[in-house]
Amino acid sequence: MSPGRRNSSAPTVFAITLGCPKNRVDTEVMLGDLLSHGWELAGEPGRADVLLVNTCGFLKAAREESVDTLREVAREMKPGARLVAAGCMTERFRRELAREVPEAGILVGTRELLSLRDRLEGKRGPVGSFPTAANPRLVSTTERMAYIKVADGCSRRCSFCLIPRLKGRQRSRPAADIVEESANLAATGTRELVLVAQDLVHYGTDLPERPSLASLVRSISGQVPQLRWIRLMYLFPRDLSDELLDCVADCDNVLPYLDIPVQHADDRVLAAMRRGTTRKSLETLVERVRAKVPGCVLRTTYMVGFPGETDIAFDNLLSFAEQARFEMAGVFEFSAEPGSMAAGLPEQVPAHVRAERSRALQSLLDRIASKTRGDMEGEVHEAVIEATDPTMGRFWFQAPEVDGAVRLDGRGADVDVGEFIRARIIGARDIDFLGTAES
Ligand code: SF4
């Protein structure tokens, strides 16, 4: 995040966010609070009075990256500067982190987001309070796209997942507060709003009046018409209501793009994952979504190598992936996370088998994706421009940071970043599409 004209006496901060879009929003809230109280952004770590690393603790690899990043910026700190380790790793692995990176003098957990400024001033600050629309936010995404966190934490108990321990039970924001923040973001130029939570489908189930996700989305869609694209990420494949699918089908500015992480499709593995889904329920869900939302694009995430995943179980996953044909998909290898129930399960799958299965599934998904992209050639769709030299953008069915981009030929000069255009698909290269702008 680059600084404006500097007021030399203002304290400065340099921030790095690791992990998911929900973590990015948390950093934006922490920076928004500091900048609205006279702080400024430093252009590089070595110039900052405070260095903030918002860590990720979801997987072992993410925690290693968090420690490496903290050590790296610690090496660049100017004398007297302070290092803050915030986020999920801090929340759950505070002692390990303090041991591994003693330079991190201030540790801010996921429930202490709004206490950072007070902590920097040597005070305790609020703990457990949840950011609202009233909290200033330094949006760090492109000028037309912003994430909005509608809830935090998760009340499900998937056996491989640490998030309920990192973030606690689900806490939803009041719908009116989310609509207000959506309007604030639209007023500053946001046209693509991406709703995120650990478990979006369960939005509102912890609130007294239990507003549904569908009612929330309809409110945003109706009350903030400037929003051109409303996108829903992280929809648990259970409890996905017809009400929500009707809302997606009815509302013009709600994208028929749904991210539904299924993780696996073998009944025995799904049971051990404690997902509460079966292959049959997942097949029915995909059919229902495609029937209720014609032309929708579906994204999913698969996990391979879960304890007890036999060759037959893996074949079941492959055949499901072949059958369901999600347009966008990612693959993860199981990671035995300390403190997760699955880490203690028997029949752990050896690392080389996990890697083999990940490659096998990825090559199947690549084949499906290449066929899907081939079938879309010649189609014209709406895209948003995100760069102009060369001209790059994203079609409506490409979520930010995960689904690639579209490379547009020919019209570099006369389109602006943030502009929405119609573009024709003329090919694909790896995860990206090739397109030409339609006049
Ligand atoms: S729903 Fe998602 S965040 Fe919640 S426990 Fe399961 S995997 Fe973790």
Residues whose N, C-alpha, C, O or C-beta is under 5 A from the ligand:
A	BS01	SF4	C154 R156 R157 C158 C161 I163 Q198 D199
